[in-house]
Amino acid sequence: MKKRKTKEERQPPLFWGLSPNQVVAYNLWQARQERGWTQAQAAEALEPHLGVRWTVAQVSAAERSVDGTRVRQFTADDIVAFAQAFELPITYFFLPTRPEAKWSKLDPRTSPTQLRQPMSQMIDLVFGDTVDSAPRVVKRLYEFMQYIDLEQYTAAQDHIFDLAKQRLLAVVGRAVGNIGGWQESLRAIADDLGTLEAETSKALTRTLPDITEEDVLALSRGDQGKGRTGQERPEPQ
């Protein structure tokens, strides 16, 4: 009999239960919000890239796909047109929504730990995993760049390197947080430890006459086996 998974073992669905077309719909809306465009302005910007003029109702219906019952089936041509009109990479339109978004189909009891694995999988789907797919993309990209005019080659390289740097910075930022904040926290901890050491030293020398501040300092440095001159203390007979 197949063992039933526990609550901790169950993982949330990819894209929080939305279909890929619903994810594109969400990011179409998000891209328009970032531009500060009305739906009429978005339709105008899309026209030269789609080859047809969408009505405001069509833009609205496409965006409502994220939360509606009628989900638009976007084509590859549509997504390329979105990228051109909003001046965004194609990958932007496949970025996952926030897990707490109102249209998310996540169980509200889902824990942060349960979100980690599908989030990692989604990032790998959009950008490629470092073990297998990303190196293959790099190989294809290298082949493609052989056809770029030499005068444009440096600009293309800079663009690619900048994208790679931004991805790396996002990962590092998520891993270590605000480095400046860490520095302040570590300095505060060091100050507190210094104060604690001084207070401990004074308390010990007051209560134990045979203990000196030098002994306490040696103890804190891991030199408890040595005397005040730094020489090894003889073992008691």
Beta strands, then each sheet from edge to edge (+ up, - down):
end
